[in-house]
Amino acid sequence: MSKIVNIKLGQSLPGERWAEAADNLEQVFQMFASNLLRVNKDGMGQQDAEEFMADATLALIALRYVSANPETCRFIPVPGKGSKEDRNGG
């Protein structure tokens, strides 16, 4: 019997696409944090912005890692409620 060497399921995106997404989200994250500071709900704007940016930074690190190693992140699109396949009975 032959030895199975490598099986890949799903799809991956080019590293450039992941890097572009990270760049775009970095801008949005900064705008959102600025908005949290401006709104200052319950006097917690500074804390909210800092906590949000801590989470956003983790997301950006993950995206930048995947952009440098795109084959490490493979995914299988799963049709969900309201998807095109669901509406077409597929």
Order of alpha helices (4+ residues) and beta strands (2+ residues): alpha-alpha-alpha
